Amino acid sequence: MPTPHSLVSATHTDFELEVVAGTWPTDVGGEVVFSSPQNSRTLPYAIFDHGAICRLSLEAGTRGAAAERFAWQSRVIQSPGKRLFDRHPEVFASGTIGYLSPFGPPNCSNTAPLPWGNRLYTTWDAGRPVELNPDTLEFVAEVGHADTWGGSSMEMPGVLPFLFSSAHPVADPQRHCLWTVKLDLVFEPTPGMRPSLVRYDRDDGTSVRFWPLEGVSFGGSIHTISQTRDWVILSDSGNFKADSAEMMGGERTATTDDEVPVWLIRKDALEGLASGTPIKPVQLMMSPPAGHYYARWDDTDGISVVWEGMDLMDLGLYMRPDDHDVNGNPVDPGVVGLYNMAMAPETLTEIVFDPETGTVLEQGRFKQDWTFNLQLSAMDWSTEGLSKPTLHHVTYQGCRPGSISARAARLYEGRIDLDQVREETPGALCSFDRGSMELKARWEYANLSDHITSPAFAPRGSAPGRYEGGTPGGHDGYVVQPVCSDDGFRVDLFDAARVGDGPVATLAGTKRECVPLVLHSAWMPAFHGLADAQRLRFSDEVTAERLASVPEELHSAIHEVARECDELF
């Protein structure tokens, strides 16, 4: 069966779900939020489109739903860039890496939600974090004046800065800050991107601090930030590279790396260090590359990290209308604009980095013929859970030959085993023991038309940061598993300690509603109201110099958007 057409044809809308199987437990609460690119069909590659935030309430009768029903809500993120796009779509040009305009590139913020205490942010790899109202889901502000980020990643005119960042900043519970990155185009020591570590302190959203990594430039991206109590961990994702020939209309030649650098920065070394001061990280190498990696908070015995490998998953590749798939068939219109899926089974590894000796010690590894498209994972994000993690839950979408192009197979000739990618295989939700990466449980989705996507771990009990009647780590609670299908969207709920037993309950839309492509998810308590804090106003960045770089006939739109955004908080 092909990838569901509804991933690209369904629209963002509100609807209600009801229990259609099992019994919904009384000790699960809070909400799961999802990020989504709109896929308006105006871009060749949908993951660069304007973002939306979706929310599923895990408690019946809340967020406006009828009794015994569960609310699904979706809102387009009305950032300054989106507001300017809505006023003047004709000046936004679409390309293989997103929109460009005389205003500058919009911050589409479409990849990952980031709950942080009683606040909610969304992120992506080519823009600053965006704060949303956790109650209304409306846009509030972007994080940090562009000047405090050190200016745009590449010089370009306009009032919208280009800040090449990370889709997964991480919240530090001790320092009350977010750690993320900024990548700058440089030509020394080699042409590429120079990373800077960025810190945003919770009490002041008007500024950030940054520290360039001395002597480092590379050709990839940093999709994830991770941390321990004492260290920040950065890595070249290895699975996305912009290709200049492709951007100019030619054929893609860039490919993913087999081995990538990892950079470790001690947090204490940054105390009192002026923003903009270069720092020297500890550098190690790791294989295979991973878009996502998650460290144990306690680093007493070394820096232990779960490494979700992306073996031959090249996110720079996307499906074009004229593509044929790996079996020689014309690609289904339902996958056009989506990413090329994994061309090999993925490797899940837990390793220990020793920053003193520069060694990498493998603790456990799991890879089998069926572990295709390690999509996303669910874990206990509490400090207690990250200190003593027990289970790591992973969604595999299975092999999808209809979403692997023959063009990709040619590009990876000699690295891809074509016999492994001829047939579709089922997806599965799996649980792994932390440390050994031993497979603890597996639930297979035998229906090949089911597209399982980002799971989330919901702790038992709904009180923020509390584990009523249980213990943290990833086993005492529930795994929320969304399932996309042209037959209607549904949500399976699993006992996190017994995933192999199957769902304890299932929700489905009352009218078989479908949802478009959603990416990362996160669990959070249900908050009402907007936290009081200092925030950046868009008007503060509309300087006379930046305004003068935009054609005069567009100035009125900029002033209108600035006035609107200034009234949001």
Buried (B, 14 or more C-beta within 10 A) or exposed (E): BBBBBBBBBBEBEBBBBBBEBBEBBEBBBBBBBBBBBBBEEBBBBBBBBBBBBBBBBBBBEBBEBEEEBBBBBBBBBBBBBBBBBEBBEEBBEBBBBBBBBBBBBBBBBBBBBBBBBBBBBBBBBBBBBBBBBBBEBBBBBBBBBBEBBBBBBBEEBBBBBBBBBBBBBBBBBEBEBBBBBBBBBBEEEEEBBBBBBBBBBBEBBBBBBBBBBEEBBBBBBBBBBBBBBBBBBBBBBBBBBBBEEBEEEEEBEBBBBEEBBBBBBBBEBBEEEEBEEEBEBBBBEBBBBBBBBBBBBBBEEBBBBBBBBBBBBBBBBBBBEEBEBBBEEEBBEBBBBBBBBBBBBBBBBBBBBBBEEEEBEEBBBBBEEBBBBBBBBBBBBBBBBBBBBBBBBBBBBBBBBBBBBBBBBEBBEEBBEBEBBEEBBBBBBBBBBBBEBEBBBBBBBEEBBBBBBBBBBBBBBBEBEBBEEBBBBBBBBBBBBBBBBBBBBBBBBBBBBBBBEBBBBBBBBBEEBBBBBBBBBBBBBBBEEBBEBEBBBBBEBBEEEBBEBBEEEBBEBBEEBBEBBEEBB
